[in-house]
Amino acid sequence: MIQPKLFHLSKVTLLVGAISGISSPALAGETAKQFVETNCSGCHALSKPESFTTTRIRERKAPDLYYAGNKFQEDWLIQWLQSPTRIRPGGTFFGQNVVAGEDRDIVPKDKLPEHPAFNESEAQVAASYLMSLTPHDDLVSDVDYVPKPISGAIGRMNFTKFKGCVACHELEKGYGGISGPEVYTAGARLNPEFLYSFIKNPQAWAPKTFMSNLHLDDSEVQKLADFITTLSKE
């Protein structure tokens, strides 16, 4: 995660204070937009890129946020912004960061700077604006997904052996691949409809993503989504 462009604390305080004292939702929203653009746009795309290329995917500093409202759960986002932890062990693009270790590829500790933490008010302001970014409502509107309980043993075998997802994603901290985001927190982090839709067709969300489209039928997508959701509860 790359440190975003920050501005002086007095300006942060001024913006947050302005939002808390504004009665007009429209004006408050505009101020929240200014706060997020000032703090986050240096690393994250807050609007849809003009073009999608593999070069852009490799060189971007941080994940795209222009569809954050379709992707995240707001409660999780507010908490994470106050105490950020690394979700992508290998960074936004692992190929630029990993080196060979004795047992597996590793990322040197000094390779990826930590994401700065917001205070509670700042996190609420940022999350409220990010959750308003929903350009892909069309991709989730037709999703009829309700998480269901699943056997942990069967779900794990499906995830690791049958589908091979563990090659890219950490199933638990320290176990699994590091080229993609961890999945043991994904059930709490991601909207259920996004999770289902992204597994089914990753390229519909991010045309040049390195996530494979396994062309799964609905029942197989359900199994993976259910297992990932169960992991976060465990």
C-alpha positions as CSV (number, residue, x, y, z in Angstrom):
1,M,0.0,0.0,0.0
2,I,1.4,3.4,-1.0
3,Q,1.1,6.5,1.2
4,P,-1.5,8.8,-0.3
5,K,-1.1,12.5,-0.7
6,L,-1.8,14.1,2.6
7,F,-2.4,17.7,3.6
8,H,-1.8,19.5,6.8
9,L,-3.8,18.4,9.9
10,S,-5.3,21.8,10.3
11,K,-6.9,21.5,6.9
12,V,-8.1,18.0,7.7
13,T,-9.6,19.3,10.9
14,L,-11.2,22.2,9.0
15,L,-12.8,19.9,6.5
16,V,-14.1,17.4,9.0
17,G,-15.4,20.2,11.2
18,A,-17.1,21.8,8.3
19,I,-18.8,18.6,7.4
20,S,-20.1,18.0,10.9
21,G,-21.5,21.6,11.0
22,I,-23.2,21.6,7.6
23,S,-26.9,20.9,7.5
24,S,-27.1,20.6,3.7
25,P,-26.3,17.0,2.5
26,A,-25.3,18.2,-0.9
27,L,-22.7,20.6,0.5
28,A,-21.5,18.0,3.0
29,G,-21.1,15.5,0.2
30,E,-19.1,18.0,-1.8
31,T,-16.8,18.6,1.1
32,A,-16.4,14.9,1.7
33,K,-15.5,14.6,-2.0
34,Q,-12.8,17.2,-1.6
35,F,-11.4,15.4,1.5
36,V,-11.2,12.1,-0.3
37,E,-9.7,13.6,-3.5
38,T,-7.1,15.4,-1.6
39,N,-6.1,12.4,0.5
40,C,-6.6,9.5,-1.8
41,S,-6.4,10.5,-5.4
42,G,-2.6,10.5,-5.4
43,C,-2.7,6.7,-5.3
44,H,-6.2,5.5,-6.0
45,A,-8.4,6.0,-9.1
46,L,-11.6,7.7,-8.0
47,S,-13.1,7.9,-11.4
48,K,-13.2,5.3,-14.2
49,P,-9.9,5.3,-16.2
50,E,-10.0,6.4,-19.8
51,S,-8.4,3.1,-20.8
52,F,-7.6,-0.3,-19.3
53,T,-4.2,-1.8,-20.1
54,T,-2.0,-4.4,-18.4
55,T,0.7,-1.7,-18.1
56,R,-1.7,0.4,-16.1
57,I,-2.5,-2.5,-13.8
58,R,1.2,-3.2,-13.2
59,E,2.1,0.4,-12.6
60,R,-0.8,1.8,-10.5
61,K,0.1,2.7,-7.0
62,A,-3.0,1.3,-5.3
63,P,-6.3,-0.4,-6.1
64,D,-9.0,1.4,-7.9
65,L,-11.7,3.0,-5.8
66,Y,-14.1,4.3,-8.4
67,Y,-16.6,1.5,-7.7
68,A,-15.9,1.4,-3.9
69,G,-19.6,1.7,-3.1
70,N,-20.4,-1.4,-5.1
71,K,-17.5,-3.3,-3.6
72,F,-17.2,-2.6,0.2
73,Q,-19.2,-2.9,3.3
74,E,-19.3,0.6,4.9
75,D,-18.9,-0.5,8.5
76,W,-15.8,-2.5,7.6
77,L,-14.4,0.4,5.6
78,I,-14.8,2.9,8.5
79,Q,-13.0,0.5,10.8
80,W,-10.2,-0.3,8.4
81,L,-9.4,3.3,7.6
82,Q,-8.8,3.9,11.3
83,S,-6.6,0.8,11.7
84,P,-5.4,-0.2,8.2
85,T,-3.8,-3.6,7.7
86,R,-2.3,-5.0,4.5
87,I,-4.9,-6.8,2.4
88,R,-2.6,-7.6,-0.5
89,P,0.5,-9.3,0.9
90,G,2.3,-8.8,-2.4
91,G,1.2,-5.2,-3.0
92,T,-1.0,-3.8,-5.7
93,F,1.1,-5.7,-8.3
94,F,3.1,-8.4,-6.7
95,G,5.6,-8.7,-9.6
96,Q,7.3,-5.5,-8.6
97,N,7.7,-6.4,-5.0
98,V,8.3,-10.1,-4.4
99,V,11.7,-11.8,-4.0
100,A,12.4,-15.5,-3.7
101,G,12.5,-16.9,-0.1
102,E,13.5,-20.2,1.2
103,D,10.0,-21.7,1.1
104,R,8.0,-19.2,-0.8
105,D,8.1,-15.8,-2.4
106,I,8.3,-13.0,0.1
107,V,7.9,-9.2,0.2
108,P,10.7,-7.4,2.1
109,K,9.2,-5.4,5.0
110,D,10.6,-2.1,3.7
111,K,9.2,-2.7,0.2
112,L,5.6,-1.5,0.9
113,P,4.9,1.5,3.1
114,E,2.1,1.4,5.5
115,H,-1.3,3.0,4.7
116,P,-1.9,6.0,6.9
117,A,-4.7,5.8,9.5
118,F,-7.6,8.3,9.7
119,N,-9.3,9.3,12.9
120,E,-12.9,8.3,13.4
121,S,-14.4,11.4,11.9
122,E,-12.1,11.4,8.9
123,A,-12.8,7.7,8.4
124,Q,-16.6,8.3,8.4
125,V,-16.2,11.2,6.0
126,A,-14.1,9.2,3.6
127,A,-16.3,6.1,3.8
128,S,-19.5,8.1,3.2
129,Y,-18.1,9.5,0.0
130,L,-16.5,6.2,-1.2
131,M,-19.8,4.4,-0.7
132,S,-21.4,6.9,-3.0
133,L,-19.2,5.6,-5.9
134,T,-21.5,3.0,-7.5
135,P,-21.0,3.0,-11.3
136,H,-21.5,-0.7,-11.5
137,D,-25.0,-1.0,-10.0
138,D,-25.8,-2.9,-13.2
139,L,-23.4,-5.7,-12.3
140,V,-25.0,-6.4,-8.9
141,S,-28.6,-5.6,-9.6
142,D,-29.3,-9.0,-11.1
143,V,-27.3,-10.9,-8.5
144,D,-29.5,-13.0,-6.3
145,Y,-27.0,-14.3,-3.8
146,V,-27.8,-15.2,-0.2
147,P,-24.8,-16.6,1.8
148,K,-25.4,-20.1,3.1
149,P,-23.6,-22.3,5.7
150,I,-21.0,-24.6,4.1
151,S,-18.8,-27.4,5.5
152,G,-15.4,-25.9,6.2
153,A,-13.6,-29.0,5.2
154,I,-15.4,-29.3,1.9
155,G,-15.1,-25.6,1.2
156,R,-11.4,-25.7,1.9
157,M,-10.8,-28.6,-0.4
158,N,-12.8,-26.9,-3.1
159,F,-10.9,-23.6,-2.7
160,T,-7.4,-25.2,-2.5
161,K,-7.5,-28.4,-4.5
162,F,-10.4,-28.3,-7.0
163,K,-10.3,-24.6,-7.9
164,G,-6.7,-23.8,-7.1
165,C,-7.6,-20.4,-5.6
166,V,-5.0,-20.8,-2.8
167,A,-2.2,-20.3,-5.4
168,C,-2.9,-16.6,-5.4
169,H,-4.9,-15.9,-2.2
170,E,-4.0,-16.4,1.4
171,L,-6.6,-18.7,3.0
172,E,-5.2,-17.7,6.4
173,K,-2.3,-15.5,7.4
174,G,0.9,-17.0,6.1
175,Y,-0.8,-19.8,4.1
176,G,-1.6,-19.3,0.4
177,G,-0.4,-17.2,-2.5
178,I,0.4,-13.5,-2.1
179,S,-0.3,-12.2,-5.6
180,G,-4.0,-11.5,-4.8
181,P,-5.8,-10.1,-1.8
182,E,-6.3,-12.3,1.2
183,V,-9.7,-14.0,1.4
184,Y,-10.0,-14.7,5.1
185,T,-11.4,-11.2,5.7
186,A,-13.2,-10.9,2.4
187,G,-16.6,-11.9,3.7
188,A,-16.6,-9.0,6.1
189,R,-14.9,-6.6,3.7
190,L,-16.9,-7.1,0.5
191,N,-20.6,-6.7,-0.4
192,P,-22.0,-10.2,-0.9
193,E,-23.3,-9.3,-4.3
194,F,-19.9,-7.9,-5.4
195,L,-18.2,-11.1,-4.1
196,Y,-20.5,-13.3,-6.1
197,S,-20.4,-11.2,-9.2
198,F,-16.6,-10.8,-9.2
199,I,-16.0,-14.5,-8.8
200,K,-18.3,-15.2,-11.7
201,N,-16.8,-12.7,-14.1
202,P,-13.8,-10.7,-12.8
203,Q,-13.2,-9.0,-16.1
204,A,-16.6,-7.4,-16.0
205,W,-15.3,-5.4,-13.1
206,A,-11.7,-5.0,-14.1
207,P,-11.0,-5.8,-17.8
208,K,-7.3,-6.4,-17.3
209,T,-7.3,-8.0,-13.9
210,F,-5.0,-11.0,-13.3
211,M,-7.9,-12.8,-11.6
212,S,-8.9,-15.8,-13.7
213,N,-12.4,-16.3,-15.0
214,L,-13.0,-20.0,-14.3
215,H,-16.3,-19.9,-16.2
216,L,-18.1,-21.4,-13.2
217,D,-21.8,-22.1,-13.1
218,D,-24.0,-20.5,-10.5
219,S,-23.8,-23.4,-8.0
220,E,-20.0,-23.4,-8.1
221,V,-19.8,-19.6,-7.6
222,Q,-22.2,-20.0,-4.7
223,K,-19.9,-22.6,-3.1
224,L,-16.8,-20.4,-3.3
225,A,-18.7,-17.3,-2.1
226,D,-20.2,-19.2,0.8
227,F,-16.8,-20.6,1.9
228,I,-15.2,-17.1,1.7
229,T,-18.0,-15.7,3.8
230,T,-17.7,-18.4,6.3
231,L,-13.9,-17.8,6.7
232,S,-14.5,-14.2,7.8
233,K,-16.9,-15.4,10.5
234,E,-14.4,-17.9,11.8
